[in-house]
Amino acid sequence: MGDFAQGFQMVANISTLLWCAFGTVLGIILGALPGLTATMGIALVIPISYSISNTATGIGLLISVYCGAVCGASIPAILLGIPGNPNAIATVTDGQLMTKKGLAGQALGGAVIASMIGGLGSEILLVFFSPLIAKATLAFGPAEKTTLALVGLVIIASVSGKDILKGLLMGALGFVFAFLGTDPISGACRMPFANALKKTVLAGGFDMTSTLIGLYGVSQVFAELANLSKPQNTDVATNIGKVFPPFKKVLSMWQIILASLGIGTIIGAIPGTGASIAVFMAHDSASKICDASNGKLDKPGTGCLEGVFAPEVANNAVTGGALIPALSLGIPGDSATAVLIGALMINGVTPGFQLFSTNMPLVYSIFITLFIANVFMGVFQLAGIRLYPKVLLISQRILMPIVLILSFIGSYALAGASIPKGVFNVGTALFMGLVGYSMKKNGYPLAPVVLGFILGGMFEENFRKAVKLGAGTMERFVTSPICWVFTLLAVVIVVSSVLKNRKEAKANNA
């Protein structure tokens, strides 16, 4: 039986379809609720995915939440003018203007169709390019893997917002969390009071899943406590109108669709960029295409379908694009895929050439579940267009306690029958929640901590191996062309981030 047939067999069951359906709906709801993101959604369902015996089904659940949350963010952007997450910022202007014109249904329907086009289109490129990139990693030894991890770590500069120093500090904190536990080479305990703790649950360091749940789930609950006394925005559009945009109109936007698909996939595949950049680039590209159409297309910014389609195609194309480096290199394209990589590792799946060379059926099953997730995303969001706006009216007083309880149950369940480990996991989630809340309150970004925590161990282990193989020297780092390429790429990422921040600072001061 061929690899594809085996991969198809792994997911061709009712259980996988039901879990993907559940993940998609959950993702849409999380994406529709401002403040709750795809990253947080993935972190919350990691314990569930780990408990599912079929690894392909568990990964399908994670991917479905990811796709659903990215698409669901357009609902509050169009109906309330509040993006569900930063990726939907560029949808707000035209989406809100269409709602005011009584075209909310067409805006929501157009966003769903655009999301499906972006998600499925980028998956085709993922299927073609990720195996080729993974094959290239055959030439990677410990030194090359060290510089590859370095590229992932300097993404911290790109996801740190306007204050790179704060991002670097948080990346260093992630390193500290990663280094606790046991030494990857000698196996010695590196926790304080090592001899006393060697046989306790503390010797293993922080659990990755509990850490992610705490940083993104529990911290959000603490952050929302301050908003409970504020009146909830109930100004949701009730006059949805026609759902499907005119088919002719969609066909006339083929140039915008292709341009946005290309922009989203390429930006997603470049580590550290993310959808928030892609959507604005796609919006700008659509404006230029409309200017050159001699009035055949409406210009974005005037309350038109073009202004919704362009960012939504790009937004969802980023999901497939970001999975290219995530699956083939183990390097996250954004914070959501950083958590997704952590989830894959927890489920026993290590991204890279080994995955493609030894477990190709699982790779095909991931591609198939991504396709299922995108189809479900379109079907469920179209079916629920008249229902999902009501989700925005759910009180935070009800929602936040549910999130907190699920976070603690999920952390405890990971320990299985070990009560001490379960209690330690809950304590980890609570501690990380307090850390994450303090960071948010003081303007420190969360993504660098995740990157430092996930990539810190990879960087240290491979660096030490490379030096050991070089008889105590760093000769391989100097003689390897791949090391030079990755080091140069790391420098380019840092410099471009600094220049971008300076340019934005000048623009704000002007």
SEMAR-952839 format. One record per residue (C-alpha): residue number from 0; residue in one letter; chain; x, y, z. Coordinates in steps of 0.2 Angstrom, whole numbers, plus 5000, padded with zeros to 4 digits. Last residue first. Example, Ala and Ser with C-alpha at 12.3 -4.5 7.8 and 13.67 -1.06 7.14 Angstrom:
VOVEX num residuo cadena    x    y    z
VOVEX   1       S      A 5068 4995 5036
VOVEX   0       A      A 5062 4978 5039
END
This chain:
VOVEX num residuo cadena    x    y    z
VOVEX 509       A      A 5030 5315 5059
VOVEX 508       N      A 5033 5307 5076
VOVEX 507       N      A 5022 5291 5071
VOVEX 506       A      A 5031 5290 5054
VOVEX 505       K      A 5048 5291 5062
VOVEX 504       A      A 5044 5277 5074
VOVEX 503       E      A 5037 5266 5060
VOVEX 502       K      A 5053 5269 5050
VOVEX 501       R      A 5064 5265 5066
VOVEX 500       N      A 5054 5249 5069
VOVEX 499       K      A 5056 5243 5052
VOVEX 498       L      A 5075 5247 5052
VOVEX 497       V      A 5077 5237 5068
VOVEX 496       S      A 5067 5222 5061
VOVEX 495       S      A 5076 5222 5045
VOVEX 494       V      A 5093 5222 5054
VOVEX 493       V      A 5087 5207 5065
VOVEX 492       I      A 5080 5197 5050
VOVEX 491       V      A 5095 5201 5039
VOVEX 490       V      A 5107 5195 5053
VOVEX 489       A      A 5098 5179 5055
VOVEX 488       L      A 5098 5176 5037
VOVEX 487       L      A 5117 5179 5036
VOVEX 486       T      A 5119 5166 5050
VOVEX 485       F      A 5108 5154 5041
VOVEX 484       V      A 5119 5156 5025
VOVEX 483       W      A 5135 5155 5034
VOVEX 482       C      A 5130 5139 5043
VOVEX 481       I      A 5125 5131 5026
VOVEX 480       P      A 5142 5136 5019
VOVEX 479       S      A 5150 5125 5033
VOVEX 478       T      A 5168 5130 5036
VOVEX 477       V      A 5166 5143 5050
VOVEX 476       F      A 5153 5134 5060
VOVEX 475       R      A 5162 5117 5057
VOVEX 474       E      A 5178 5124 5065
VOVEX 473       M      A 5170 5129 5082
VOVEX 472       T      A 5183 5120 5092
VOVEX 471       G      A 5183 5108 5107
VOVEX 470       A      A 5187 5093 5097
VOVEX 469       G      A 5175 5098 5082
VOVEX 468       L      A 5163 5084 5086
VOVEX 467       K      A 5162 5091 5104
VOVEX 466       V      A 5159 5108 5098
VOVEX 465       A      A 5145 5102 5086
VOVEX 464       K      A 5137 5092 5100
VOVEX 463       R      A 5137 5107 5112
VOVEX 462       F      A 5129 5118 5099
VOVEX 461       N      A 5116 5104 5094
VOVEX 460       E      A 5111 5102 5113
VOVEX 459       E      A 5110 5121 5116
VOVEX 458       F      A 5101 5126 5101
VOVEX 457       M      A 5088 5112 5102
VOVEX 456       G      A 5085 5116 5120
VOVEX 455       G      A 5082 5134 5117
VOVEX 454       L      A 5071 5132 5102
VOVEX 453       I      A 5055 5127 5112
VOVEX 452       F      A 5057 5138 5127
VOVEX 451       G      A 5065 5153 5118
VOVEX 450       L      A 5051 5153 5105
VOVEX 449       V      A 5038 5152 5118
VOVEX 448       V      A 5046 5166 5128
VOVEX 447       P      A 5048 5177 5112
VOVEX 446       A      A 5029 5174 5108
VOVEX 445       L      A 5023 5182 5125
VOVEX 444       P      A 5027 5200 5121
VOVEX 443       Y      A 5031 5212 5136
VOVEX 442       G      A 5019 5227 5138
VOVEX 441       N      A 5019 5228 5157
VOVEX 440       K      A 5001 5221 5159
VOVEX 439       K      A 5005 5208 5146
VOVEX 438       M      A 5021 5202 5154
VOVEX 437       S      A 5013 5202 5171
VOVEX 436       Y      A 4998 5191 5164
VOVEX 435       G      A 5010 5179 5156
VOVEX 434       V      A 5020 5177 5172
VOVEX 433       L      A 5004 5174 5182
VOVEX 432       G      A 4998 5161 5169
VOVEX 431       M      A 5015 5153 5169
VOVEX 430       F      A 5013 5150 5188
VOVEX 429       L      A 4996 5144 5186
VOVEX 428       A      A 5000 5132 5172
VOVEX 427       T      A 5016 5126 5182
VOVEX 426       G      A 5005 5123 5198
VOVEX 425       V      A 4993 5113 5187
VOVEX 424       N      A 5007 5103 5180
VOVEX 423       F      A 5015 5100 5198
VOVEX 422       V      A 4998 5094 5204
VOVEX 421       G      A 4997 5082 5189
VOVEX 420       K      A 5015 5076 5192
VOVEX 419       P      A 5011 5073 5211
VOVEX 418       I      A 4995 5063 5206
VOVEX 417       S      A 5004 5052 5193
VOVEX 416       A      A 4989 5042 5185
VOVEX 415       G      A 4990 5052 5169
VOVEX 414       A      A 5001 5067 5170
VOVEX 413       L      A 4993 5075 5155
VOVEX 412       A      A 4976 5076 5164
VOVEX 411       Y      A 4982 5089 5176
VOVEX 410       S      A 4986 5102 5163
VOVEX 409       G      A 4970 5099 5154
VOVEX 408       I      A 4959 5100 5170
VOVEX 407       F      A 4968 5116 5174
VOVEX 406       S      A 4966 5125 5157
VOVEX 405       L      A 4948 5118 5156
VOVEX 404       I      A 4944 5126 5173
VOVEX 403       L      A 4952 5143 5168
VOVEX 402       V      A 4943 5144 5151
VOVEX 401       I      A 4926 5140 5159
VOVEX 400       P      A 4929 5153 5172
VOVEX 399       M      A 4933 5166 5158
VOVEX 398       L      A 4917 5162 5147
VOVEX 397       I      A 4903 5165 5160
VOVEX 396       R      A 4909 5182 5167
VOVEX 395       Q      A 4915 5186 5150
VOVEX 394       S      A 4897 5186 5144
VOVEX 393       I      A 4893 5178 5128
VOVEX 392       L      A 4886 5192 5116
VOVEX 391       L      A 4899 5189 5103
VOVEX 390       V      A 4893 5171 5101
VOVEX 389       K      A 4876 5179 5095
VOVEX 388       P      A 4886 5184 5079
VOVEX 387       Y      A 4889 5166 5076
VOVEX 386       L      A 4871 5161 5073
VOVEX 385       R      A 4867 5170 5056
VOVEX 384       I      A 4883 5165 5049
VOVEX 383       G      A 4882 5148 5056
VOVEX 382       A      A 4880 5138 5040
VOVEX 381       L      A 4893 5148 5031
VOVEX 380       Q      A 4905 5146 5045
VOVEX 379       F      A 4902 5128 5047
VOVEX 378       V      A 4904 5124 5028
VOVEX 377       G      A 4920 5135 5025
VOVEX 376       M      A 4929 5129 5041
VOVEX 375       F      A 4924 5111 5037
VOVEX 374       V      A 4932 5112 5020
VOVEX 373       N      A 4948 5120 5027
VOVEX 372       A      A 4949 5107 5041
VOVEX 371       I      A 4947 5093 5029
VOVEX 370       F      A 4961 5100 5018
VOVEX 369       L      A 4972 5102 5034
VOVEX 368       T      A 4967 5084 5039
VOVEX 367       I      A 4973 5078 5022
VOVEX 366       F      A 4990 5086 5023
VOVEX 365       I      A 4992 5080 5040
VOVEX 364       S      A 4988 5062 5035
VOVEX 363       Y      A 5000 5064 5020
VOVEX 362       V      A 5014 5068 5033
VOVEX 361       L      A 5008 5053 5044
VOVEX 360       P      A 5010 5042 5029
VOVEX 359       M      A 5027 5049 5026
VOVEX 358       N      A 5034 5043 5042
VOVEX 357       T      A 5052 5038 5040
VOVEX 356       S      A 5059 5050 5027
VOVEX 355       F      A 5047 5065 5029
VOVEX 354       L      A 5047 5064 5048
VOVEX 353       Q      A 5066 5061 5048
VOVEX 352       F      A 5068 5076 5036
VOVEX 351       G      A 5061 5089 5049
VOVEX 350       P      A 5047 5090 5062
VOVEX 349       T      A 5048 5078 5077
VOVEX 348       V      A 5031 5070 5080
VOVEX 347       G      A 5029 5061 5097
VOVEX 346       N      A 5012 5070 5102
VOVEX 345       I      A 5022 5082 5113
VOVEX 344       M      A 5033 5086 5098
VOVEX 343       L      A 5018 5090 5088
VOVEX 342       A      A 5011 5101 5101
VOVEX 341       G      A 5027 5111 5103
VOVEX 340       I      A 5027 5113 5084
VOVEX 339       L      A 5009 5119 5085
VOVEX 338       V      A 5014 5132 5099
VOVEX 337       A      A 5027 5139 5087
VOVEX 336       T      A 5014 5137 5073
VOVEX 335       A      A 5003 5149 5083
VOVEX 334       S      A 5018 5161 5087
VOVEX 333       D      A 5022 5163 5069
VOVEX 332       G      A 5032 5154 5055
VOVEX 331       P      A 5039 5142 5067
VOVEX 330       I      A 5055 5132 5063
VOVEX 329       G      A 5054 5113 5064
VOVEX 328       L      A 5063 5112 5047
VOVEX 327       S      A 5051 5103 5035
VOVEX 326       L      A 5035 5104 5046
VOVEX 325       A      A 5036 5121 5053
VOVEX 324       P      A 5045 5129 5038
VOVEX 323       I      A 5031 5124 5026
VOVEX 322       L      A 5017 5125 5040
VOVEX 321       A      A 5018 5144 5039
VOVEX 320       G      A 5013 5144 5021
VOVEX 319       G      A 4998 5134 5024
VOVEX 318       T      A 4992 5145 5038
VOVEX 317       V      A 4998 5161 5029
VOVEX 316       A      A 4985 5157 5015
VOVEX 315       N      A 4972 5160 5028
VOVEX 314       N      A 4976 5179 5031
VOVEX 313       A      A 4981 5182 5012
VOVEX 312       V      A 4963 5176 5006
VOVEX 311       E      A 4955 5186 5020
VOVEX 310       P      A 4966 5202 5017
VOVEX 309       A      A 4961 5202 4998
VOVEX 308       F      A 4943 5197 5000
VOVEX 307       V      A 4937 5210 5012
VOVEX 306       G      A 4943 5225 5003
VOVEX 305       E      A 4938 5218 4986
VOVEX 304       L      A 4920 5215 4994
VOVEX 303       C      A 4918 5234 4995
VOVEX 302       G      A 4916 5247 5009
VOVEX 301       T      A 4926 5261 5001
VOVEX 300       G      A 4943 5257 5008
VOVEX 299       P      A 4947 5244 4995
VOVEX 298       K      A 4944 5251 4977
VOVEX 297       D      A 4929 5244 4968
VOVEX 296       L      A 4934 5234 4952
VOVEX 295       K      A 4929 5237 4934
VOVEX 294       G      A 4934 5256 4936
VOVEX 293       N      A 4948 5256 4924
VOVEX 292       S      A 4956 5240 4932
VOVEX 291       A      A 4973 5248 4935
VOVEX 290       D      A 4967 5257 4951
VOVEX 289       C      A 4959 5240 4957
VOVEX 288       I      A 4975 5231 4955
VOVEX 287       K      A 4984 5244 4965
VOVEX 286       S      A 4971 5244 4979
VOVEX 285       A      A 4972 5225 4979
VOVEX 284       S      A 4991 5225 4981
VOVEX 283       D      A 4989 5237 4996
VOVEX 282       H      A 4976 5225 5004
VOVEX 281       A      A 4988 5210 5001
VOVEX 280       M      A 5002 5219 5009
VOVEX 279       F      A 4991 5224 5024
VOVEX 278       V      A 4985 5206 5026
VOVEX 277       A      A 5003 5199 5024
VOVEX 276       I      A 5010 5209 5038
VOVEX 275       S      A 4997 5204 5051
VOVEX 274       A      A 4998 5186 5044
VOVEX 273       G      A 5016 5182 5051
VOVEX 272       T      A 5034 5188 5048
VOVEX 271       G      A 5044 5178 5060
VOVEX 270       P      A 5049 5163 5049
VOVEX 269       I      A 5046 5166 5030
VOVEX 268       A      A 5034 5153 5024
VOVEX 267       G      A 5019 5164 5030
VOVEX 266       I      A 5025 5179 5020
VOVEX 265       I      A 5026 5168 5004
VOVEX 264       T      A 5009 5159 5007
VOVEX 263       G      A 5000 5176 5011
VOVEX 262       I      A 5008 5186 4996
VOVEX 261       G      A 5005 5172 4983
VOVEX 260       L      A 4987 5170 4989
VOVEX 259       S      A 4984 5189 4989
VOVEX 258       A      A 4990 5190 4971
VOVEX 257       L      A 4980 5176 4965
VOVEX 256       I      A 4964 5182 4973
VOVEX 255       I      A 4967 5200 4968
VOVEX 254       Q      A 4969 5195 4950
VOVEX 253       W      A 4954 5183 4951
VOVEX 252       M      A 4943 5197 4957
VOVEX 251       S      A 4930 5197 4943
VOVEX 250       L      A 4926 5179 4947
VOVEX 249       V      A 4920 5184 4964
VOVEX 248       K      A 4909 5198 4957
VOVEX 247       K      A 4902 5186 4944
VOVEX 246       F      A 4897 5174 4958
VOVEX 245       P      A 4887 5188 4967
VOVEX 244       P      A 4891 5187 4986
VOVEX 243       F      A 4883 5173 4996
VOVEX 242       V      A 4875 5178 5013
VOVEX 241       K      A 4860 5189 5008
VOVEX 240       G      A 4854 5200 5023
VOVEX 239       I      A 4863 5200 5040
VOVEX 238       N      A 4852 5213 5049
VOVEX 237       T      A 4856 5209 5067
VOVEX 236       A      A 4873 5219 5067
VOVEX 235       V      A 4880 5218 5085
VOVEX 234       D      A 4880 5233 5096
VOVEX 233       T      A 4881 5223 5112
VOVEX 232       N      A 4898 5229 5118
VOVEX 231       Q      A 4900 5223 5136
VOVEX 230       P      A 4899 5236 5150
VOVEX 229       K      A 4915 5237 5160
VOVEX 228       S      A 4916 5228 5177
VOVEX 227       L      A 4923 5212 5170
VOVEX 226       N      A 4937 5221 5161
VOVEX 225       A      A 4950 5219 5175
VOVEX 224       L      A 4947 5201 5176
VOVEX 223       E      A 4950 5199 5157
VOVEX 222       A      A 4969 5199 5160
VOVEX 221       F      A 4968 5186 5173
VOVEX 220       V      A 4958 5175 5161
VOVEX 219       Q      A 4971 5179 5147
VOVEX 218       S      A 4985 5173 5158
VOVEX 217       V      A 4977 5156 5161
VOVEX 216       G      A 4975 5152 5143
VOVEX 215       Y      A 4990 5159 5133
VOVEX 214       L      A 5005 5158 5146
VOVEX 213       G      A 4997 5145 5157
VOVEX 212       I      A 4992 5133 5143
VOVEX 211       L      A 5009 5135 5135
VOVEX 210       T      A 5018 5131 5151
VOVEX 209       S      A 5007 5116 5155
VOVEX 208       T      A 5010 5109 5137
VOVEX 207       M      A 5029 5111 5139
VOVEX 206       D      A 5031 5103 5156
VOVEX 205       F      A 5043 5113 5167
VOVEX 204       G      A 5058 5104 5173
VOVEX 203       G      A 5061 5086 5174
VOVEX 202       A      A 5069 5086 5191
VOVEX 201       L      A 5054 5095 5198
VOVEX 200       V      A 5044 5078 5197
VOVEX 199       T      A 5055 5072 5211
VOVEX 198       K      A 5069 5059 5211
VOVEX 197       K      A 5083 5072 5208
VOVEX 196       L      A 5076 5085 5219
VOVEX 195       A      A 5087 5083 5234
VOVEX 194       N      A 5103 5081 5224
VOVEX 193       A      A 5099 5095 5212
VOVEX 192       F      A 5096 5108 5226
VOVEX 191       P      A 5093 5121 5211
VOVEX 190       M      A 5088 5112 5195
VOVEX 189       R      A 5101 5106 5183
VOVEX 188       C      A 5099 5087 5186
VOVEX 187       A      A 5113 5078 5176
VOVEX 186       G      A 5108 5068 5161
VOVEX 185       S      A 5126 5071 5153
VOVEX 184       I      A 5121 5077 5136
VOVEX 183       P      A 5103 5084 5137
VOVEX 182       D      A 5106 5091 5155
VOVEX 181       T      A 5091 5088 5166
VOVEX 180       G      A 5077 5100 5171
VOVEX 179       L      A 5078 5119 5169
VOVEX 178       F      A 5087 5124 5153
VOVEX 177       A      A 5070 5127 5143
VOVEX 176       F      A 5063 5139 5157
VOVEX 175       V      A 5079 5149 5157
VOVEX 174       F      A 5079 5150 5138
VOVEX 173       G      A 5061 5156 5138
VOVEX 172       L      A 5067 5170 5150
VOVEX 171       A      A 5081 5174 5137
VOVEX 170       G      A 5067 5176 5124
VOVEX 169       M      A 5058 5187 5136
VOVEX 168       L      A 5073 5198 5138
VOVEX 167       L      A 5076 5199 5119
VOVEX 166       G      A 5057 5204 5116
VOVEX 165       K      A 5059 5218 5129
VOVEX 164       L      A 5075 5224 5120
VOVEX 163       I      A 5065 5223 5103
VOVEX 162       D      A 5052 5236 5109
VOVEX 161       K      A 5041 5240 5094
VOVEX 160       G      A 5033 5223 5092
VOVEX 159       S      A 5044 5208 5099
VOVEX 158       V      A 5038 5196 5085
VOVEX 157       S      A 5052 5201 5073
VOVEX 156       A      A 5066 5202 5085
VOVEX 155       I      A 5061 5185 5093
VOVEX 154       I      A 5063 5179 5075
VOVEX 153       V      A 5081 5179 5081
VOVEX 152       L      A 5078 5162 5089
VOVEX 151       G      A 5072 5153 5074
VOVEX 150       V      A 5087 5159 5064
VOVEX 149       L      A 5098 5153 5079
VOVEX 148       A      A 5089 5136 5078
VOVEX 147       L      A 5095 5135 5060
VOVEX 146       T      A 5112 5140 5066
VOVEX 145       T      A 5113 5126 5078
VOVEX 144       K      A 5105 5113 5066
VOVEX 143       E      A 5119 5117 5054
VOVEX 142       A      A 5132 5114 5068
VOVEX 141       P      A 5124 5098 5073
VOVEX 140       G      A 5124 5091 5055
VOVEX 139       F      A 5112 5096 5041
VOVEX 138       A      A 5115 5090 5024
VOVEX 137       L      A 5100 5079 5024
VOVEX 136       T      A 5090 5095 5028
VOVEX 135       A      A 5088 5097 5009
VOVEX 134       K      A 5075 5083 5009
VOVEX 133       A      A 5065 5093 5021
VOVEX 132       I      A 5065 5108 5009
VOVEX 131       L      A 5059 5097 4995
VOVEX 130       P      A 5046 5088 5006
VOVEX 129       S      A 5039 5105 5011
VOVEX 128       F      A 5038 5112 4994
VOVEX 127       F      A 5024 5103 4984
VOVEX 126       V      A 5012 5099 4998
VOVEX 125       L      A 5014 5116 5006
VOVEX 124       L      A 5011 5124 4989
VOVEX 123       I      A 4994 5115 4987
VOVEX 122       E      A 4990 5119 5005
VOVEX 121       S      A 4992 5138 5001
VOVEX 120       G      A 4978 5136 4989
VOVEX 119       L      A 4966 5127 5001
VOVEX 118       G      A 4968 5140 5015
VOVEX 117       G      A 4967 5155 5004
VOVEX 116       I      A 4953 5149 4994
VOVEX 115       M      A 4944 5144 5009
VOVEX 114       S      A 4947 5160 5018
VOVEX 113       A      A 4941 5170 5003
VOVEX 112       I      A 4924 5160 5003
VOVEX 111       V      A 4922 5163 5022
VOVEX 110       A      A 4926 5182 5020
VOVEX 109       G      A 4914 5183 5006
VOVEX 108       G      A 4900 5176 5016
VOVEX 107       L      A 4904 5188 5030
VOVEX 106       A      A 4904 5203 5019
VOVEX 105       Q      A 4889 5197 5009
VOVEX 104       G      A 4879 5194 5025
VOVEX 103       A      A 4885 5211 5032
VOVEX 102       L      A 4878 5220 5016
VOVEX 101       G      A 4866 5232 5025
VOVEX 100       K      A 4877 5247 5020
VOVEX  99       K      A 4883 5249 5038
VOVEX  98       T      A 4889 5231 5037
VOVEX  97       M      A 4898 5235 5021
VOVEX  96       L      A 4907 5249 5030
VOVEX  95       Q      A 4912 5238 5044
VOVEX  94       G      A 4919 5225 5033
VOVEX  93       D      A 4928 5238 5022
VOVEX  92       T      A 4937 5245 5037
VOVEX  91       V      A 4939 5230 5048
VOVEX  90       T      A 4947 5217 5036
VOVEX  89       A      A 4964 5225 5037
VOVEX  88       I      A 4964 5221 5056
VOVEX  87       A      A 4960 5203 5054
VOVEX  86       N      A 4977 5196 5058
VOVEX  85       P      A 4978 5206 5074
VOVEX  84       N      A 4965 5195 5082
VOVEX  83       G      A 4946 5194 5083
VOVEX  82       P      A 4946 5211 5075
VOVEX  81       I      A 4934 5224 5082
VOVEX  80       G      A 4924 5234 5069
VOVEX  79       L      A 4909 5226 5077
VOVEX  78       L      A 4900 5216 5063
VOVEX  77       I      A 4915 5214 5050
VOVEX  76       A      A 4930 5213 5062
VOVEX  75       P      A 4919 5203 5075
VOVEX  74       I      A 4916 5189 5062
VOVEX  73       S      A 4933 5191 5053
VOVEX  72       A      A 4942 5183 5068
VOVEX  71       G      A 4933 5166 5064
VOVEX  70       C      A 4944 5163 5049
VOVEX  69       V      A 4961 5162 5059
VOVEX  68       A      A 4952 5153 5073
VOVEX  67       G      A 4945 5139 5062
VOVEX  66       C      A 4961 5136 5054
VOVEX  65       Y      A 4971 5134 5070
VOVEX  64       V      A 4957 5124 5079
VOVEX  63       S      A 4957 5112 5064
VOVEX  62       I      A 4976 5110 5064
VOVEX  61       L      A 4975 5105 5082
VOVEX  60       L      A 4961 5092 5080
VOVEX  59       G      A 4970 5085 5064
VOVEX  58       I      A 4985 5083 5075
VOVEX  57       G      A 4975 5072 5087
VOVEX  56       T      A 4967 5062 5073
VOVEX  55       A      A 4984 5059 5065
VOVEX  54       T      A 4991 5053 5082
VOVEX  53       N      A 4977 5040 5084
VOVEX  52       S      A 4976 5036 5103
VOVEX  51       I      A 4968 5053 5107
VOVEX  50       S      A 4974 5059 5124
VOVEX  49       Y      A 4988 5070 5117
VOVEX  48       S      A 4975 5079 5106
VOVEX  47       I      A 4964 5082 5122
VOVEX  46       P      A 4979 5089 5132
VOVEX  45       I      A 4984 5100 5117
VOVEX  44       V      A 4967 5108 5116
VOVEX  43       L      A 4970 5123 5126
VOVEX  42       A      A 4987 5127 5118
VOVEX  41       I      A 4979 5126 5101
VOVEX  40       G      A 4965 5138 5106
VOVEX  39       M      A 4978 5150 5114
VOVEX  38       T      A 4988 5152 5098
VOVEX  37       A      A 4972 5153 5088
VOVEX  36       T      A 4967 5168 5098
VOVEX  35       L      A 4955 5174 5112
VOVEX  34       G      A 4956 5192 5115
VOVEX  33       P      A 4941 5196 5104
VOVEX  32       L      A 4929 5182 5103
VOVEX  31       A      A 4926 5177 5085
VOVEX  30       G      A 4943 5167 5084
VOVEX  29       L      A 4938 5157 5099
VOVEX  28       I      A 4921 5153 5091
VOVEX  27       I      A 4929 5149 5074
VOVEX  26       G      A 4942 5138 5083
VOVEX  25       L      A 4929 5128 5093
VOVEX  24       V      A 4919 5125 5077
VOVEX  23       T      A 4935 5119 5068
VOVEX  22       G      A 4941 5108 5082
VOVEX  21       F      A 4924 5100 5084
VOVEX  20       A      A 4923 5096 5066
VOVEX  19       C      A 4941 5090 5066
VOVEX  18       W      A 4937 5079 5081
VOVEX  17       L      A 4921 5072 5072
VOVEX  16       L      A 4930 5069 5055
VOVEX  15       T      A 4944 5060 5064
VOVEX  14       S      A 4932 5049 5074
VOVEX  13       I      A 4921 5044 5059
VOVEX  12       N      A 4936 5036 5050
VOVEX  11       A      A 4947 5040 5035
VOVEX  10       V      A 4961 5048 5044
VOVEX   9       M      A 4974 5034 5046
VOVEX   8       Q      A 4967 5026 5030
VOVEX   7       F      A 4971 5042 5020
VOVEX   6       G      A 4989 5042 5026
VOVEX   5       Q      A 4991 5023 5022
VOVEX   4       A      A 4984 5027 5004
VOVEX   3       F      A 4996 5042 5003
VOVEX   2       D      A 5011 5031 5008
VOVEX   1       G      A 5007 5017 4995
VOVEX   0       M      A 5000 5000 5000
END
